[in-house]
Amino acid sequence: MQKFRQIFEGNNSAYGQLVLTGETTDKGKAIGKAFIKREPIPEQLWQDHLDGKDPALGVIPINENNSCRWGCIDVDEYNLDHKKLAASIKSHKFPLVMFRSKSGGAHLFLFTTEFIAASLMQTKLKVMSEALGFGGSEIFPKQTEILVERGDTGNFLNLPYHGGMRGLRYAFNEECEAISLEDFCKFYENFVQTEDQVHEIKIDKIQVKQEAFKDGPPCLNKLAQEGFGEGSRNNGLFNIAMYHKQADPDKWQDAVMISNSEYFDPPLPYKEVNDLIKSIGKRGYDKYRCKDQPICGVCNAAKCRTKRFGVGFDEEQMPSLGNLTKINSFPPQWFLTVGDQNQEGKRIELKTEQIHNPNLFAIALLDQANIVAPILKAKDWREVYLKPLMMNLQEIKPLESLDPTVQIENYLYEFTRNRADALTIEDTLEGMPFTDEEKGCTYFKLDDFYSFLKKSNWDLDKTKTANLIKQNKNIFIEEDRPTIRNSRPRLIVIKAMQKIKASTSKQNYDEVPF
């Protein structure tokens, strides 16, 4: 276990876990709720992970110094040919170790002997993923910097060997054979890199897998790899023709004929293709058919906007948005990595209203990252950007001292014990709390306590505040209506809080003889 722990060392102040729901996406990926605990990883949790106890352990690769000693390419394909990928890694001479992911894809790890800059790790993994034909895959670390002073932690990745070999998250050796944890620890020594070796990783540009339709919609490039179904060839070729018409206005007709032969099996008859070209050549045909099959089934609208010949590229461009992290504090904090295609991501902090409202989001982006974003319609913002971000949300548990139930107790103490003492219950009519020491309870009006809270920038409304008090069974007694000066005010009654006596530490001094 100690060797495993050393290899996958990451952020020492927080860790993550994923509680699976038992459901999967239409692509076969396991669905679960991710959360982050802001505390060092308990030693027992490493062993529990290897024993297969749920939930599995997730480690955040980037630490407080924005460094890491491992990174990962998450190949999110579930009918993956692992042997073919292993051969490709070997042919490129990449120092990557391949693991089977929990959903049947692959995690390609780069390990280092020392902590290196997260930006260097991320850059090298990105170019290697492109060379392997998986450009656009998730890269860990997701951030090159984290805002530690604001409570930011970064995103975690579930570790392999959950449950040993039976958990199916094992490593492969160079022959693409599954190996045990013990064998992996030995295998690791052959691939772990120094910082200088990481710098020297080179990518032969000739080897980089090119898109079938350069700078075209992601749907067409995906279908070019997977194949166009026979019943969808007409719609498929229509969209291909629209791409060629934009990408090569002078020779687009010839390019359509070539694509028909290259990407359709069997190709559409010459007459059908020729008629299609004539129709598209007329004025008015200048839009892709995104809502028809086979395009709608593989549409990636957000990524399409970033492509020169994609849908919406001519409009103002939305920068790339990384994974979203939320601290469940009061109020909550949100962190997001943003950046354009030619710029390293920038970590920004957001409020809930800035996440929900595209106008406020654009202002926050301009303030914190100097990036100008388009003002989207609320529906487009939610459907194309916000919902995908929320699907991969990682939540962080806040410090207990930030929990509203803990905060309300602290404020009750300040209000009832750290102020001038009321002499009788009648003083509650003057806005003061009264403590009956014999009965061991304190009386006050909710309005007076709430006014005190507002001076301390308390954000909850009066109803929620009252509910917090009432739900605290350790403090709340009842709501009473005693008769005071011919009136019957409503008073909150709580258990009297123990007054803390002020004290100072005593310093012992040696007596100095005279």
Secondary structure as a PSIPRED ss2 file (coil, helix, strand):
# PSIPRED VFORMAT (PSIPRED V4.0)

   1 M C   1.000  0.000  0.000
   2 Q H   0.000  1.000  0.000
   3 K H   0.000  1.000  0.000
   4 F H   0.000  1.000  0.000
   5 R H   0.000  1.000  0.000
   6 Q H   0.000  1.000  0.000
   7 I H   0.000  1.000  0.000
   8 F C   1.000  0.000  0.000
   9 E C   1.000  0.000  0.000
  10 G C   1.000  0.000  0.000
  11 N C   1.000  0.000  0.000
  12 N C   1.000  0.000  0.000
  13 S C   1.000  0.000  0.000
  14 A C   1.000  0.000  0.000
  15 Y E   0.000  0.000  1.000
  16 G E   0.000  0.000  1.000
  17 Q E   0.000  0.000  1.000
  18 L E   0.000  0.000  1.000
  19 V E   0.000  0.000  1.000
  20 L E   0.000  0.000  1.000
  21 T E   0.000  0.000  1.000
  22 G E   0.000  0.000  1.000
  23 E E   0.000  0.000  1.000
  24 T E   0.000  0.000  1.000
  25 T C   1.000  0.000  0.000
  26 D C   1.000  0.000  0.000
  27 K C   1.000  0.000  0.000
  28 G C   1.000  0.000  0.000
  29 K C   1.000  0.000  0.000
  30 A E   0.000  0.000  1.000
  31 I E   0.000  0.000  1.000
  32 G E   0.000  0.000  1.000
  33 K E   0.000  0.000  1.000
  34 A E   0.000  0.000  1.000
  35 F E   0.000  0.000  1.000
  36 I E   0.000  0.000  1.000
  37 K E   0.000  0.000  1.000
  38 R C   1.000  0.000  0.000
  39 E C   1.000  0.000  0.000
  40 P C   1.000  0.000  0.000
  41 I C   1.000  0.000  0.000
  42 P C   1.000  0.000  0.000
  43 E H   0.000  1.000  0.000
  44 Q H   0.000  1.000  0.000
  45 L H   0.000  1.000  0.000
  46 W H   0.000  1.000  0.000
  47 Q H   0.000  1.000  0.000
  48 D H   0.000  1.000  0.000
  49 H H   0.000  1.000  0.000
  50 L H   0.000  1.000  0.000
  51 D H   0.000  1.000  0.000
  52 G C   1.000  0.000  0.000
  53 K C   1.000  0.000  0.000
  54 D C   1.000  0.000  0.000
  55 P C   1.000  0.000  0.000
  56 A E   0.000  0.000  1.000
  57 L E   0.000  0.000  1.000
  58 G E   0.000  0.000  1.000
  59 V E   0.000  0.000  1.000
  60 I C   1.000  0.000  0.000
  61 P C   1.000  0.000  0.000
  62 I C   1.000  0.000  0.000
  63 N C   1.000  0.000  0.000
  64 E C   1.000  0.000  0.000
  65 N C   1.000  0.000  0.000
  66 N C   1.000  0.000  0.000
  67 S E   0.000  0.000  1.000
  68 C E   0.000  0.000  1.000
  69 R E   0.000  0.000  1.000
  70 W E   0.000  0.000  1.000
  71 G E   0.000  0.000  1.000
  72 C E   0.000  0.000  1.000
  73 I E   0.000  0.000  1.000
  74 D E   0.000  0.000  1.000
  75 V E   0.000  0.000  1.000
  76 D C   1.000  0.000  0.000
  77 E C   1.000  0.000  0.000
  78 Y C   1.000  0.000  0.000
  79 N C   1.000  0.000  0.000
  80 L C   1.000  0.000  0.000
  81 D C   1.000  0.000  0.000
  82 H H   0.000  1.000  0.000
  83 K H   0.000  1.000  0.000
  84 K H   0.000  1.000  0.000
  85 L H   0.000  1.000  0.000
  86 A H   0.000  1.000  0.000
  87 A H   0.000  1.000  0.000
  88 S H   0.000  1.000  0.000
  89 I H   0.000  1.000  0.000
  90 K H   0.000  1.000  0.000
  91 S H   0.000  1.000  0.000
  92 H H   0.000  1.000  0.000
  93 K C   1.000  0.000  0.000
  94 F C   1.000  0.000  0.000
  95 P C   1.000  0.000  0.000
  96 L C   1.000  0.000  0.000
  97 V E   0.000  0.000  1.000
  98 M E   0.000  0.000  1.000
  99 F E   0.000  0.000  1.000
 100 R E   0.000  0.000  1.000
 101 S C   1.000  0.000  0.000
 102 K C   1.000  0.000  0.000
 103 S C   1.000  0.000  0.000
 104 G C   1.000  0.000  0.000
 105 G C   1.000  0.000  0.000
 106 A E   0.000  0.000  1.000
 107 H E   0.000  0.000  1.000
 108 L E   0.000  0.000  1.000
 109 F E   0.000  0.000  1.000
 110 L E   0.000  0.000  1.000
 111 F E   0.000  0.000  1.000
 112 T E   0.000  0.000  1.000
 113 T E   0.000  0.000  1.000
 114 E E   0.000  0.000  1.000
 115 F E   0.000  0.000  1.000
 116 I E   0.000  0.000  1.000
 117 A E   0.000  0.000  1.000
 118 A H   0.000  1.000  0.000
 119 S H   0.000  1.000  0.000
 120 L H   0.000  1.000  0.000
 121 M H   0.000  1.000  0.000
 122 Q H   0.000  1.000  0.000
 123 T H   0.000  1.000  0.000
 124 K H   0.000  1.000  0.000
 125 L H   0.000  1.000  0.000
 126 K H   0.000  1.000  0.000
 127 V H   0.000  1.000  0.000
 128 M H   0.000  1.000  0.000
 129 S H   0.000  1.000  0.000
 130 E H   0.000  1.000  0.000
 131 A H   0.000  1.000  0.000
 132 L C   1.000  0.000  0.000
 133 G C   1.000  0.000  0.000
 134 F C   1.000  0.000  0.000
 135 G C   1.000  0.000  0.000
 136 G C   1.000  0.000  0.000
 137 S C   1.000  0.000  0.000
 138 E E   0.000  0.000  1.000
 139 I E   0.000  0.000  1.000
 140 F E   0.000  0.000  1.000
 141 P C   1.000  0.000  0.000
 142 K C   1.000  0.000  0.000
 143 Q C   1.000  0.000  0.000
 144 T C   1.000  0.000  0.000
 145 E C   1.000  0.000  0.000
 146 I C   1.000  0.000  0.000
 147 L C   1.000  0.000  0.000
 148 V H   0.000  1.000  0.000
 149 E H   0.000  1.000  0.000
 150 R H   0.000  1.000  0.000
 151 G C   1.000  0.000  0.000
 152 D C   1.000  0.000  0.000
 153 T C   1.000  0.000  0.000
 154 G C   1.000  0.000  0.000
 155 N C   1.000  0.000  0.000
 156 F C   1.000  0.000  0.000
 157 L E   0.000  0.000  1.000
 158 N E   0.000  0.000  1.000
 159 L C   1.000  0.000  0.000
 160 P C   1.000  0.000  0.000
 161 Y C   1.000  0.000  0.000
 162 H C   1.000  0.000  0.000
 163 G C   1.000  0.000  0.000
 164 G H   0.000  1.000  0.000
 165 M H   0.000  1.000  0.000
 166 R H   0.000  1.000  0.000
 167 G H   0.000  1.000  0.000
 168 L C   1.000  0.000  0.000
 169 R C   1.000  0.000  0.000
 170 Y C   1.000  0.000  0.000
 171 A E   0.000  0.000  1.000
 172 F E   0.000  0.000  1.000
 173 N C   1.000  0.000  0.000
 174 E C   1.000  0.000  0.000
 175 E C   1.000  0.000  0.000
 176 C C   1.000  0.000  0.000
 177 E C   1.000  0.000  0.000
 178 A E   0.000  0.000  1.000
 179 I E   0.000  0.000  1.000
 180 S C   1.000  0.000  0.000
 181 L H   0.000  1.000  0.000
 182 E H   0.000  1.000  0.000
 183 D H   0.000  1.000  0.000
 184 F H   0.000  1.000  0.000
 185 C H   0.000  1.000  0.000
 186 K H   0.000  1.000  0.000
 187 F H   0.000  1.000  0.000
 188 Y H   0.000  1.000  0.000
 189 E C   1.000  0.000  0.000
 190 N C   1.000  0.000  0.000
 191 F C   1.000  0.000  0.000
 192 V C   1.000  0.000  0.000
 193 Q E   0.000  0.000  1.000
 194 T C   1.000  0.000  0.000
 195 E H   0.000  1.000  0.000
 196 D H   0.000  1.000  0.000
 197 Q H   0.000  1.000  0.000
 198 V H   0.000  1.000  0.000
 199 H H   0.000  1.000  0.000
 200 E C   1.000  0.000  0.000
 201 I C   1.000  0.000  0.000
 202 K C   1.000  0.000  0.000
 203 I C   1.000  0.000  0.000
 204 D C   1.000  0.000  0.000
 205 K H   0.000  1.000  0.000
 206 I H   0.000  1.000  0.000
 207 Q H   0.000  1.000  0.000
 208 V C   1.000  0.000  0.000
 209 K C   1.000  0.000  0.000
 210 Q C   1.000  0.000  0.000
 211 E C   1.000  0.000  0.000
 212 A C   1.000  0.000  0.000
 213 F C   1.000  0.000  0.000
 214 K C   1.000  0.000  0.000
 215 D C   1.000  0.000  0.000
 216 G C   1.000  0.000  0.000
 217 P C   1.000  0.000  0.000
 218 P H   0.000  1.000  0.000
 219 C H   0.000  1.000  0.000
 220 L H   0.000  1.000  0.000
 221 N H   0.000  1.000  0.000
 222 K H   0.000  1.000  0.000
 223 L H   0.000  1.000  0.000
 224 A H   0.000  1.000  0.000
 225 Q H   0.000  1.000  0.000
 226 E H   0.000  1.000  0.000
 227 G C   1.000  0.000  0.000
 228 F C   1.000  0.000  0.000
 229 G C   1.000  0.000  0.000
 230 E H   0.000  1.000  0.000
 231 G H   0.000  1.000  0.000
 232 S H   0.000  1.000  0.000
 233 R H   0.000  1.000  0.000
 234 N H   0.000  1.000  0.000
 235 N H   0.000  1.000  0.000
 236 G H   0.000  1.000  0.000
 237 L H   0.000  1.000  0.000
 238 F H   0.000  1.000  0.000
 239 N H   0.000  1.000  0.000
 240 I H   0.000  1.000  0.000
 241 A H   0.000  1.000  0.000
 242 M H   0.000  1.000  0.000
 243 Y H   0.000  1.000  0.000
 244 H H   0.000  1.000  0.000
 245 K H   0.000  1.000  0.000
 246 Q H   0.000  1.000  0.000
 247 A H   0.000  1.000  0.000
 248 D C   1.000  0.000  0.000
 249 P C   1.000  0.000  0.000
 250 D C   1.000  0.000  0.000
 251 K C   1.000  0.000  0.000
 252 W H   0.000  1.000  0.000
 253 Q H   0.000  1.000  0.000
 254 D H   0.000  1.000  0.000
 255 A H   0.000  1.000  0.000
 256 V H   0.000  1.000  0.000
 257 M H   0.000  1.000  0.000
 258 I H   0.000  1.000  0.000
 259 S H   0.000  1.000  0.000
 260 N H   0.000  1.000  0.000
 261 S H   0.000  1.000  0.000
 262 E H   0.000  1.000  0.000
 263 Y H   0.000  1.000  0.000
 264 F C   1.000  0.000  0.000
 265 D C   1.000  0.000  0.000
 266 P C   1.000  0.000  0.000
 267 P C   1.000  0.000  0.000
 268 L C   1.000  0.000  0.000
 269 P C   1.000  0.000  0.000
 270 Y H   0.000  1.000  0.000
 271 K H   0.000  1.000  0.000
 272 E H   0.000  1.000  0.000
 273 V H   0.000  1.000  0.000
 274 N H   0.000  1.000  0.000
 275 D H   0.000  1.000  0.000
 276 L H   0.000  1.000  0.000
 277 I H   0.000  1.000  0.000
 278 K H   0.000  1.000  0.000
 279 S H   0.000  1.000  0.000
 280 I H   0.000  1.000  0.000
 281 G H   0.000  1.000  0.000
 282 K C   1.000  0.000  0.000
 283 R C   1.000  0.000  0.000
 284 G C   1.000  0.000  0.000
 285 Y C   1.000  0.000  0.000
 286 D C   1.000  0.000  0.000
 287 K C   1.000  0.000  0.000
 288 Y C   1.000  0.000  0.000
 289 R C   1.000  0.000  0.000
 290 C C   1.000  0.000  0.000
 291 K C   1.000  0.000  0.000
 292 D C   1.000  0.000  0.000
 293 Q C   1.000  0.000  0.000
 294 P C   1.000  0.000  0.000
 295 I C   1.000  0.000  0.000
 296 C H   0.000  1.000  0.000
 297 G H   0.000  1.000  0.000
 298 V H   0.000  1.000  0.000
 299 C C   1.000  0.000  0.000
 300 N C   1.000  0.000  0.000
 301 A H   0.000  1.000  0.000
 302 A H   0.000  1.000  0.000
 303 K H   0.000  1.000  0.000
 304 C H   0.000  1.000  0.000
 305 R C   1.000  0.000  0.000
 306 T C   1.000  0.000  0.000
 307 K C   1.000  0.000  0.000
 308 R C   1.000  0.000  0.000
 309 F C   1.000  0.000  0.000
 310 G C   1.000  0.000  0.000
 311 V C   1.000  0.000  0.000
 312 G C   1.000  0.000  0.000
 313 F C   1.000  0.000  0.000
 314 D C   1.000  0.000  0.000
 315 E C   1.000  0.000  0.000
 316 E C   1.000  0.000  0.000
 317 Q C   1.000  0.000  0.000
 318 M C   1.000  0.000  0.000
 319 P C   1.000  0.000  0.000
 320 S E   0.000  0.000  1.000
 321 L E   0.000  0.000  1.000
 322 G E   0.000  0.000  1.000
 323 N E   0.000  0.000  1.000
 324 L E   0.000  0.000  1.000
 325 T E   0.000  0.000  1.000
 326 K E   0.000  0.000  1.000
 327 I E   0.000  0.000  1.000
 328 N C   1.000  0.000  0.000
 329 S C   1.000  0.000  0.000
 330 F C   1.000  0.000  0.000
 331 P C   1.000  0.000  0.000
 332 P C   1.000  0.000  0.000
 333 Q E   0.000  0.000  1.000
 334 W E   0.000  0.000  1.000
 335 F E   0.000  0.000  1.000
 336 L E   0.000  0.000  1.000
 337 T E   0.000  0.000  1.000
 338 V E   0.000  0.000  1.000
 339 G E   0.000  0.000  1.000
 340 D C   1.000  0.000  0.000
 341 Q C   1.000  0.000  0.000
 342 N C   1.000  0.000  0.000
 343 Q C   1.000  0.000  0.000
 344 E C   1.000  0.000  0.000
 345 G C   1.000  0.000  0.000
 346 K E   0.000  0.000  1.000
 347 R E   0.000  0.000  1.000
 348 I E   0.000  0.000  1.000
 349 E E   0.000  0.000  1.000
 350 L E   0.000  0.000  1.000
 351 K C   1.000  0.000  0.000
 352 T H   0.000  1.000  0.000
 353 E H   0.000  1.000  0.000
 354 Q H   0.000  1.000  0.000
 355 I H   0.000  1.000  0.000
 356 H H   0.000  1.000  0.000
 357 N C   1.000  0.000  0.000
 358 P H   0.000  1.000  0.000
 359 N H   0.000  1.000  0.000
 360 L H   0.000  1.000  0.000
 361 F H   0.000  1.000  0.000
 362 A H   0.000  1.000  0.000
 363 I H   0.000  1.000  0.000
 364 A H   0.000  1.000  0.000
 365 L H   0.000  1.000  0.000
 366 L H   0.000  1.000  0.000
 367 D H   0.000  1.000  0.000
 368 Q H   0.000  1.000  0.000
 369 A H   0.000  1.000  0.000
 370 N C   1.000  0.000  0.000
 371 I C   1.000  0.000  0.000
 372 V C   1.000  0.000  0.000
 373 A C   1.000  0.000  0.000
 374 P C   1.000  0.000  0.000
 375 I C   1.000  0.000  0.000
 376 L C   1.000  0.000  0.000
 377 K C   1.000  0.000  0.000
 378 A H   0.000  1.000  0.000
 379 K H   0.000  1.000  0.000
 380 D H   0.000  1.000  0.000
 381 W H   0.000  1.000  0.000
 382 R H   0.000  1.000  0.000
 383 E H   0.000  1.000  0.000
 384 V H   0.000  1.000  0.000
 385 Y H   0.000  1.000  0.000
 386 L H   0.000  1.000  0.000
 387 K H   0.000  1.000  0.000
 388 P H   0.000  1.000  0.000
 389 L H   0.000  1.000  0.000
 390 M H   0.000  1.000  0.000
 391 M H   0.000  1.000  0.000
 392 N C   1.000  0.000  0.000
 393 L C   1.000  0.000  0.000
 394 Q E   0.000  0.000  1.000
 395 E E   0.000  0.000  1.000
 396 I E   0.000  0.000  1.000
 397 K E   0.000  0.000  1.000
 398 P C   1.000  0.000  0.000
 399 L C   1.000  0.000  0.000
 400 E H   0.000  1.000  0.000
 401 S H   0.000  1.000  0.000
 402 L H   0.000  1.000  0.000
 403 D C   1.000  0.000  0.000
 404 P H   0.000  1.000  0.000
 405 T H   0.000  1.000  0.000
 406 V H   0.000  1.000  0.000
 407 Q H   0.000  1.000  0.000
 408 I H   0.000  1.000  0.000
 409 E H   0.000  1.000  0.000
 410 N H   0.000  1.000  0.000
 411 Y H   0.000  1.000  0.000
 412 L H   0.000  1.000  0.000
 413 Y H   0.000  1.000  0.000
 414 E H   0.000  1.000  0.000
 415 F H   0.000  1.000  0.000
 416 T H   0.000  1.000  0.000
 417 R H   0.000  1.000  0.000
 418 N C   1.000  0.000  0.000
 419 R C   1.000  0.000  0.000
 420 A C   1.000  0.000  0.000
 421 D C   1.000  0.000  0.000
 422 A C   1.000  0.000  0.000
 423 L C   1.000  0.000  0.000
 424 T C   1.000  0.000  0.000
 425 I H   0.000  1.000  0.000
 426 E H   0.000  1.000  0.000
 427 D H   0.000  1.000  0.000
 428 T H   0.000  1.000  0.000
 429 L H   0.000  1.000  0.000
 430 E H   0.000  1.000  0.000
 431 G C   1.000  0.000  0.000
 432 M C   1.000  0.000  0.000
 433 P C   1.000  0.000  0.000
 434 F E   0.000  0.000  1.000
 435 T E   0.000  0.000  1.000
 436 D E   0.000  0.000  1.000
 437 E C   1.000  0.000  0.000
 438 E C   1.000  0.000  0.000
 439 K C   1.000  0.000  0.000
 440 G C   1.000  0.000  0.000
 441 C E   0.000  0.000  1.000
 442 T E   0.000  0.000  1.000
 443 Y E   0.000  0.000  1.000
 444 F E   0.000  0.000  1.000
 445 K C   1.000  0.000  0.000
 446 L H   0.000  1.000  0.000
 447 D H   0.000  1.000  0.000
 448 D H   0.000  1.000  0.000
 449 F H   0.000  1.000  0.000
 450 Y H   0.000  1.000  0.000
 451 S H   0.000  1.000  0.000
 452 F H   0.000  1.000  0.000
 453 L H   0.000  1.000  0.000
 454 K H   0.000  1.000  0.000
 455 K C   1.000  0.000  0.000
 456 S C   1.000  0.000  0.000
 457 N C   1.000  0.000  0.000
 458 W C   1.000  0.000  0.000
 459 D C   1.000  0.000  0.000
 460 L C   1.000  0.000  0.000
 461 D C   1.000  0.000  0.000
 462 K H   0.000  1.000  0.000
 463 T H   0.000  1.000  0.000
 464 K H   0.000  1.000  0.000
 465 T H   0.000  1.000  0.000
 466 A H   0.000  1.000  0.000
 467 N H   0.000  1.000  0.000
 468 L H   0.000  1.000  0.000
 469 I H   0.000  1.000  0.000
 470 K H   0.000  1.000  0.000
 471 Q H   0.000  1.000  0.000
 472 N C   1.000  0.000  0.000
 473 K C   1.000  0.000  0.000
 474 N C   1.000  0.000  0.000
 475 I C   1.000  0.000  0.000
 476 F E   0.000  0.000  1.000
 477 I E   0.000  0.000  1.000
 478 E E   0.000  0.000  1.000
 479 E E   0.000  0.000  1.000
 480 D E   0.000  0.000  1.000
 481 R C   1.000  0.000  0.000
 482 P C   1.000  0.000  0.000
 483 T C   1.000  0.000  0.000
 484 I E   0.000  0.000  1.000
 485 R C   1.000  0.000  0.000
 486 N C   1.000  0.000  0.000
 487 S E   0.000  0.000  1.000
 488 R C   1.000  0.000  0.000
 489 P C   1.000  0.000  0.000
 490 R C   1.000  0.000  0.000
 491 L E   0.000  0.000  1.000
 492 I E   0.000  0.000  1.000
 493 V E   0.000  0.000  1.000
 494 I E   0.000  0.000  1.000
 495 K E   0.000  0.000  1.000
 496 A C   1.000  0.000  0.000
 497 M C   1.000  0.000  0.000
 498 Q C   1.000  0.000  0.000
 499 K C   1.000  0.000  0.000
 500 I C   1.000  0.000  0.000
 501 K C   1.000  0.000  0.000
 502 A C   1.000  0.000  0.000
 503 S C   1.000  0.000  0.000
 504 T C   1.000  0.000  0.000
 505 S C   1.000  0.000  0.000
 506 K C   1.000  0.000  0.000
 507 Q C   1.000  0.000  0.000
 508 N C   1.000  0.000  0.000
 509 Y C   1.000  0.000  0.000
 510 D C   1.000  0.000  0.000
 511 E C   1.000  0.000  0.000
 512 V C   1.000  0.000  0.000
 513 P C   1.000  0.000  0.000
 514 F C   1.000  0.000  0.000
